[in-house]
Amino acid sequence: MMSVAPVASAGEAAGYYSNSDNYYFLGSLQSLWMGEGAKALGLEGNVRGDDLTAVLEGRLPDGSRLGKEVNGQHVHRPGHDLTFSAPKSVSILALIGNDKEMVEAHNHAVRVAAGYVEKLISARDTKDGVTSIVHTGKMVAAAYTHDTSRNLDPQLHTHLLIANMTEYTGKWKALATDYIHNAGFIETVMKHQVTLGKIYRSALRERVEALGHEVEEVGKHGMWEIKGVPEDVRDEYSSRGREIQGAVGAEATLRSRDVAAKDTRRAKVDPSRMRLMERWLGQMKEKGFDLKAYQESVVPRDAGLRETAPQPERDHQAKPVPAGPELASLQTSSRAEKSVDTPAQPAERESQSRQAVTQPADTLRQTVQTGPEKTPATRSVPAAQLDTEIPRPELTESVRLAISQLSDSKTRFTFGELMMTTAELSEQLPEIQKFVWPSMRR
């Protein structure tokens, strides 16, 4: 699932998110800068606390600062915390079962979801006295992965901290807000909160099933768990969820659950790593579940193919075999964004070729990319100009439905809005790198 909360304090954020009591079993602090905006600021790789504080305070490399002065005080909202939490069975396997491939599957799903979030990044721009919201596609985000809940249950989750800044046409601006029309960045995220959670879970499910696990639906909006981990075992390690449900009820909205999570939050007690694992293993024993035996029984989806695949004979030319998905690959494809301009502007599309580099399985690190530093900003596009030349036929109808739905309420919408609505309507998650901008009618 995905929860949303404001970053309360720029000065305290670095200390909280990097505190060692948030990563008992991940081995070391997992943090990563994400987004084209972060790259533009020279922020890549692991997150340093002073750099995080600076961007959350709105400080720019040239010494200037976003925000305004109010009664002698500088005011700037730090940003937003989008938290992606793994299903409980995934957390159990990753943390109690020490399954590093589960950790990487989670990290991959967060990267996929973050790519969608970046498509929603927007700012206000004023031209000729008219102010409009423009989508920049340049996110400045810091991702921190933690491994326990407030109640010290196993809970693999990543905080994606979206700094309140983005760059547009050479100028750094605060993210757009629009409380009236709900068209600003965080308002759009809130509208699509369920869909963003679905995107994360869909990407994670694909990897988990490829690892050989069978999953089962356990709730609405695509909520699922690994079938091999019994429900009573999952419930045993879900005390935090029971607290929140007890505060707002089982049928509460996501927003109500987010508020309850904040209101019922308690400070973590810091036991030793060994003592916490002993507690978890004791709970597992009481439930009579043999986690190790289950893990040993799981066979990755492509294991049999790898063992029995025939080798081509030397005297004959090998016939081409269609390549299946690279299940063990930690690479992520480039998320190059193609700009689409209105008829008043020439269409300037710049293709970006980026090369992925494999990273360690237990880190959140993105692929290293090469190519142009700046991505053309995405502007709104009149609905009447969109065609649906989508390379994946099974998505064509979902795209058409998305365009129709968006056109009912507005005459212009963005690439990000089209992708989010398509993801909401589609049974199959559209991949950003394969979701090509429909052509323009002239």
C-alpha positions in Angstrom: 0.0 0.0 0.0 1.0 3.7 -0.2 0.4 6.3 2.4 0.8 10.0 2.2 2.0 12.5 4.8 3.7 15.9 4.9 7.4 16.1 5.9 6.9 17.8 9.2 10.4 19.3 9.7 13.2 19.9 7.2 15.7 20.1 10.1 14.7 16.9 11.7 14.0 14.8 8.7 17.6 13.6 8.0 18.0 12.5 11.6 14.8 10.5 11.7 15.0 8.8 8.3 18.6 7.8 8.7 18.3 6.6 12.3 19.7 3.1 12.8 16.6 1.9 14.6 14.8 1.9 11.2 17.0 -0.7 9.6 17.8 -3.6 11.9 18.1 -6.3 9.2 18.9 -4.6 6.0 22.5 -4.5 6.9 23.1 -0.8 6.4 21.2 2.4 5.7 19.5 2.1 2.3 19.0 5.6 0.8 19.0 6.9 -2.8 18.5 10.1 -4.6 15.8 9.8 -7.3 14.5 11.9 -10.1 15.7 14.1 -12.9 15.5 17.2 -10.6 17.9 15.6 -8.2 20.3 14.9 -11.1 20.1 18.5 -12.2 21.3 19.5 -8.7 24.1 17.0 -8.8 22.5 14.7 -6.3 23.0 11.0 -7.1 23.7 7.9 -5.1 23.4 7.7 -1.4 21.6 10.5 0.5 23.8 12.7 2.8 21.9 14.3 5.7 23.1 17.8 5.0 22.0 17.6 1.3 18.6 16.3 2.3 18.2 19.2 4.8 19.2 21.7 2.2 16.6 20.6 -0.4 13.9 20.3 2.1 14.6 23.9 3.2 14.4 24.9 -0.4 18.1 25.9 -0.7 19.6 26.1 -4.2 23.2 25.8 -5.3 23.4 29.5 -6.2 22.7 30.4 -2.6 19.1 31.4 -3.1 16.1 29.8 -1.3 12.6 29.0 -2.3 9.8 30.3 -0.2 8.7 33.7 1.2 9.1 35.9 4.2 6.2 36.1 6.6 6.4 38.4 9.6 10.2 38.1 9.6 10.1 34.3 9.2 11.1 32.4 6.1 8.3 30.0 5.1 8.8 27.1 2.8 7.0 23.7 3.0 9.6 20.9 3.1 7.8 18.3 1.0 5.8 15.1 1.1 6.4 11.6 2.3 5.0 8.9 0.1 5.5 5.6 1.9 5.3 2.3 0.0 4.8 -0.8 2.2 5.3 -4.4 1.2 2.6 -7.0 1.8 3.2 -8.6 5.2 4.2 -12.0 3.7 6.9 -10.3 1.6 8.2 -8.6 4.7 8.3 -11.9 6.6 10.3 -13.7 3.9 12.6 -10.7 3.3 13.4 -10.0 7.0 12.9 -13.2 9.0 13.7 -15.5 6.0 16.6 -13.2 4.9 15.5 -13.4 1.3 17.5 -10.7 -0.5 15.6 -11.2 -3.7 12.4 -10.1 -1.9 14.2 -6.9 -0.8 15.2 -6.3 -4.4 11.7 -7.0 -5.7 10.4 -4.4 -3.3 13.1 -1.9 -4.4 12.2 -2.5 -8.0 8.5 -1.9 -7.4 9.3 1.4 -5.6 11.4 2.5 -8.6 8.5 1.7 -10.9 6.0 3.7 -8.8 8.5 6.6 -8.4 8.7 6.8 -12.2 4.9 7.4 -12.3 5.1 9.9 -9.4 7.7 11.9 -11.4 5.2 12.3 -14.3 3.0 14.2 -11.9 5.5 16.7 -10.7 4.3 20.2 -11.6 4.9 23.9 -10.9 3.1 27.2 -11.5 4.3 29.3 -14.5 3.1 32.8 -15.4 3.2 34.1 -19.0 1.6 37.4 -20.2 -0.1 37.7 -16.8 -1.7 34.3 -17.0 -0.7 31.7 -14.4 -1.0 28.0 -15.3 0.1 24.7 -13.9 2.8 23.1 -16.0 4.2 19.6 -15.6 8.0 19.5 -15.4 8.7 15.8 -15.0 11.7 16.8 -12.8 11.4 15.3 -9.3 13.8 15.8 -6.4 13.3 12.9 -4.1 15.2 10.9 -1.4 14.2 7.3 -0.8 14.9 5.6 2.5 14.1 1.9 3.1 13.2 0.8 6.6 12.5 -2.7 7.9 10.3 -2.5 11.0 6.9 -0.9 12.0 6.4 1.3 15.0 5.6 -1.8 17.0 8.7 -3.5 15.8 6.9 -6.0 13.6 8.7 -7.0 10.3 7.6 -4.3 7.8 9.7 -3.6 4.7 8.8 -0.1 3.5 10.3 2.8 1.7 9.8 6.5 2.4 9.9 8.5 -0.9 10.5 12.0 0.3 9.4 14.4 -2.4 11.2 17.8 -1.9 9.0 20.9 -2.6 11.0 22.0 -5.6 11.3 21.4 -9.3 13.0 23.0 -12.3 11.2 24.5 -15.3 12.8 26.4 -18.2 15.9 27.1 -16.2 14.1 28.3 -13.1 13.6 26.5 -9.8 10.1 26.7 -8.4 8.1 25.2 -5.6 5.7 22.4 -6.5 2.3 23.5 -7.7 -0.6 23.6 -5.3 -4.2 24.1 -6.2 -6.8 23.6 -3.5 -9.7 24.9 -5.6 -9.4 22.7 -8.6 -7.3 19.9 -7.0 -4.8 20.2 -9.9 -1.6 20.7 -8.0 1.0 18.0 -7.4 0.0 16.7 -4.0 -3.7 17.1 -4.8 -3.1 15.0 -7.9 -1.2 12.4 -5.9 -4.1 12.2 -3.4 -6.6 11.7 -6.2 -4.5 8.8 -7.5 -3.3 7.4 -4.2 -5.1 4.1 -4.8 -3.7 3.8 -8.3 -0.2 4.5 -7.2 -0.5 1.8 -4.5 -1.8 -0.5 -7.3 1.2 0.3 -9.5 3.6 -0.6 -6.7 1.8 -3.8 -5.8 1.5 -4.9 -9.5 5.2 -4.4 -10.1 6.1 -6.2 -6.9 3.7 -9.1 -7.7 5.3 -9.7 -11.1 8.7 -10.1 -9.5 7.4 -12.2 -6.6 5.6 -14.6 -8.9 8.7 -14.9 -11.1 10.5 -16.0 -8.0 8.1 -18.9 -7.8 5.6 -17.8 -5.2 1.9 -18.2 -5.6 -0.1 -15.1 -4.5 -3.7 -14.7 -3.5 -6.1 -11.7 -3.5 -6.9 -10.6 0.1 -8.6 -7.3 -0.4 -9.8 -4.6 -2.8 -7.5 -2.5 -5.0 -5.3 -5.4 -5.8 -4.2 -6.2 -2.3 -2.5 -9.6 -2.2 -0.3 -11.8 -0.1 1.9 -14.8 -0.7 -0.3 -17.9 -0.4 2.5 -20.0 1.2 2.6 -17.8 4.3 -0.5 -18.6 6.3 -3.0 -15.8 7.2 -2.6 -16.4 11.0 1.2 -16.0 10.6 0.7 -12.7 8.7 -1.7 -11.5 11.4 0.8 -12.4 14.1 3.2 -9.8 12.8 0.5 -7.1 12.0 0.0 -5.5 15.4 0.4 -2.0 14.0 -2.3 -2.6 11.3 -4.6 -3.8 14.0 -4.1 -0.6 16.0 -4.9 1.6 13.0 -7.9 -0.5 12.1 -9.1 -0.3 15.7 -8.9 3.5 15.6 -10.8 4.0 12.4 -12.6 0.8 11.5 -12.0 -1.8 8.7 -13.9 0.2 6.1 -12.0 3.5 6.6 -10.7 5.5 3.6 -7.0 5.6 2.9 -6.9 9.2 4.1 -8.5 8.3 7.4 -6.0 5.5 7.9 -3.1 7.9 7.2 -4.4 10.3 9.8 -4.9 7.4 12.3 -1.4 6.2 11.6 -0.1 9.6 12.6 -2.3 10.0 15.7 -1.5 6.5 17.1 2.2 6.7 16.4 4.6 5.8 19.2 8.3 6.1 19.4 10.2 3.0 18.6 11.9 1.1 21.5 15.4 0.2 20.4 16.1 -3.5 21.3 19.1 -5.4 20.1 19.0 -7.0 16.6 19.5 -10.4 18.1 16.7 -9.9 20.7 14.2 -8.8 18.1 15.0 -11.7 15.8 14.5 -14.1 18.8 11.1 -12.5 19.4 10.1 -13.0 15.7 11.3 -16.6 15.6 9.5 -17.3 18.8 6.2 -16.0 17.4 6.8 -18.1 14.3 7.4 -21.3 16.4 4.2 -20.7 18.3 2.2 -20.6 15.1 3.8 -23.9 14.0 5.0 -22.5 10.6 8.3 -23.8 9.2 9.4 -20.8 7.1 12.7 -22.4 6.0 10.9 -25.5 4.7 8.5 -23.3 2.7 11.4 -21.3 1.2 13.2 -24.5 0.2 10.1 -25.7 -1.6 9.8 -22.7 -3.8 11.1 -23.1 -7.4 11.6 -19.9 -9.5 9.4 -19.8 -12.5 12.3 -20.1 -15.0 14.4 -22.6 -13.0 13.3 -25.6 -15.0 13.8 -23.8 -18.3 17.4 -23.0 -17.4 18.2 -26.6 -16.4 16.6 -28.3 -19.4 17.1 -25.8 -22.2 18.8 -27.6 -25.2 22.1 -26.3 -26.4 22.5 -25.6 -30.2 24.6 -28.1 -32.1 27.9 -26.8 -33.4 27.3 -28.1 -37.0 24.0 -26.3 -37.3 22.9 -22.7 -37.0 21.0 -22.2 -33.8 17.4 -21.2 -34.3 16.5 -17.9 -32.6 14.6 -18.4 -29.4 12.3 -15.6 -28.1 13.9 -14.1 -25.0 11.8 -14.2 -21.8 11.8 -11.5 -19.1 15.1 -11.1 -17.4 13.8 -12.2 -14.0 17.1 -12.0 -12.1 18.1 -8.7 -13.7 18.3 -5.7 -11.4 18.3 -3.3 -14.3 15.6 -0.7 -14.8 14.8 0.7 -18.2 15.2 4.3 -19.0 12.2 6.5 -18.3 12.8 8.9 -21.1 9.9 11.3 -21.5 8.8 12.6 -24.9 7.4 16.1 -24.9 4.2 16.9 -26.8 3.6 20.5 -27.6 0.4 22.3 -28.4 -0.2 23.4 -32.1 1.2 26.9 -31.2 4.6 25.3 -30.6 6.8 23.2 -32.9 7.0 19.6 -31.7 10.6 19.1 -30.4 11.1 15.5 -29.5 14.4 14.4 -28.1 15.1 10.7 -27.9 17.2 9.7 -25.0 19.4 6.6 -25.0 20.4 5.4 -21.6 22.4 2.4 -20.5 21.5 0.5 -17.4 24.1 -0.8 -14.9 23.4 -3.7 -12.6 23.5 -2.8 -8.8 23.7 -5.0 -5.7 20.5 -6.8 -4.9 20.0 -5.4 -1.4 20.1 -1.7 -2.3 17.6 0.7 -3.6 20.1 2.1 -6.1 18.7 3.0 -9.6 20.4 2.3 -12.8 23.2 4.6 -13.8 22.1 6.5 -16.9 23.8 8.4 -19.6 22.3 10.8 -22.0 21.0 14.4 -22.1 20.8 16.0 -18.7 17.6 17.9 -19.4 14.3 16.4 -20.3 11.9 18.7 -22.2 9.1 19.8 -19.8 5.7 18.3 -20.4 2.9 20.6 -21.2 -0.8 20.0 -21.1 -2.2 18.6 -24.4 -5.7 19.2 -25.8 -7.7 16.0 -25.6 -8.8 16.3 -29.2 -5.2 16.0 -30.4 -4.5 12.6 -28.9 -4.5 9.4 -31.0 -4.0 6.0 -29.4 -1.1 4.4 -31.3 0.0 2.2 -28.3 2.5 -0.6 -29.0 0.7 -3.0 -26.7 -2.7 -3.9 -28.2 -4.1 -5.1 -24.8 -3.8 -1.6 -23.5 -5.4 0.2 -26.4 -8.9 0.0 -25.0 -7.8 1.2 -21.6 -6.1 4.2 -23.1 -9.2 5.0 -25.1 -11.3 4.7 -22.0 -8.8 6.9 -20.1 -8.9 9.6 -22.8 -12.7 9.5 -22.8 -12.9 9.7 -19.0 -10.5 12.6 -18.8 -12.2 14.4 -21.7 -15.5 14.4 -19.7 -14.1 16.7 -17.1 -11.4 18.7 -18.9 -10.2 19.7 -22.4 -6.5 19.5 -21.6 -4.7 16.8 -19.6 -1.1 15.7 -19.2 0.9 12.6 -19.9 1.0 11.8 -16.2 -2.7 12.0 -15.9 -3.2 9.8 -18.9 -0.9 7.2 -17.6 -2.4 7.2 -14.1 -5.9 6.9 -15.5 -4.9 4.1 -17.9 -3.2 2.2 -15.0 -6.4 2.6 -13.0 -8.6 1.2 -15.8 -6.2 -1.5 -17.0 -5.8 -5.0 -15.7 -2.2 -4.9 -16.9 0.3 -2.2 -15.7 1.4 0.0 -18.5 5.2 0.4 -18.4 6.5 4.0 -18.7 9.3 3.0 -21.0 6.9 1.3 -23.4 4.1 3.8 -23.1 4.7 6.0 -26.1 3.2 9.4 -26.6 0.3 9.0 -29.0 1.0 10.9 -32.3 -0.4 14.3 -33.1 -3.0 14.9 -35.7 -2.1 17.9 -37.9 
